[in-house]
Amino acid sequence: MKLHVLLHGRSKKRMKPIMIDSLKKCQNYEKARANVTGFHKIEEAPQGAVVWRQKSSTIGGNKSSMVPRINRHGGTSVNGYIGKNGFNAHT
């Protein structure tokens, strides 16, 4: 399997890799990020590259973020605030 690199950056000169995988997976992820500002580019991966993805900034997994988790002392286990769209964690 030939690996490719998906690059992203706010300018075309300073792009950083966000994913290394097959061409089809890189194209699907690029398509899913259509609302992200900046530029995307797909290139062939260098020799000896391994499958890699940049981790998301999700804290505590993909659980419901509408209500903060309360610990046994009565405080929230994740720092953040409650806005009009629900609980927003400080990341």
C-alpha positions in Angstrom: 0.0 0.0 0.0 1.3 3.4 -1.0 1.1 6.0 1.8 0.3 9.6 1.3 0.5 12.7 3.6 -2.3 15.2 4.1 -0.9 18.6 4.8 -2.8 21.6 6.2 -1.8 25.2 6.8 -3.1 28.8 6.8 -0.6 29.6 4.1 0.7 27.4 1.2 4.3 27.9 2.3 3.9 26.7 5.9 1.9 23.5 5.8 2.2 20.8 8.4 1.2 17.1 8.2 -2.0 16.1 9.9 -2.3 12.5 8.6 -0.3 9.8 6.9 -2.5 7.0 5.4 -3.7 5.6 2.1 -4.7 8.1 -0.7 -8.5 7.3 -0.3 -8.5 7.9 3.4 -6.6 11.2 3.0 -9.1 12.4 0.4 -12.0 11.5 2.6 -10.6 13.3 5.6 -9.8 16.4 3.4 -13.4 16.4 2.1 -14.7 16.1 5.7 -12.6 19.2 6.7 -14.3 21.4 4.0 -15.3 24.0 6.6 -11.8 24.4 8.0 -10.0 27.6 7.0 -6.7 27.2 5.3 -5.2 25.1 2.6 -5.0 21.3 2.2 -2.5 19.3 0.0 -1.9 15.6 -0.5 1.6 14.3 -1.3 3.3 11.0 -1.3 4.8 10.0 2.0 8.5 9.7 2.4 10.2 6.3 2.4 9.7 4.4 5.7 6.6 6.4 6.9 4.1 4.7 9.1 0.3 5.3 9.4 -0.3 8.2 11.7 -3.1 10.7 12.6 -3.0 13.9 14.6 -5.0 13.4 17.8 -8.0 15.6 18.3 -8.4 17.9 21.2 -11.2 15.9 22.8 -10.9 15.7 26.5 -12.4 12.6 28.2 -13.5 11.0 25.0 -16.6 11.6 22.9 -19.1 11.6 25.7 -22.0 14.0 26.1 -20.7 17.5 26.5 -24.0 19.2 27.4 -23.6 18.5 31.1 -20.4 18.7 33.0 -19.2 15.7 35.0 -19.5 16.2 38.7 -16.9 14.6 41.0 -17.5 13.4 44.6 -16.5 16.8 46.1 -19.3 18.6 44.2 -17.0 20.2 41.6 -16.6 19.5 37.9 -13.9 17.0 36.9 -13.1 19.0 33.8 -12.5 22.8 34.0 -14.8 24.8 31.8 -18.0 26.9 31.6 -21.6 26.5 30.6 -22.6 28.6 27.7 -25.6 28.8 25.5 -24.5 25.7 23.6 -23.9 23.6 26.7 -20.7 22.8 28.6 -17.4 24.0 27.0 -14.2 22.5 28.3 -11.1 24.6 28.6 -8.7 22.9 26.1 
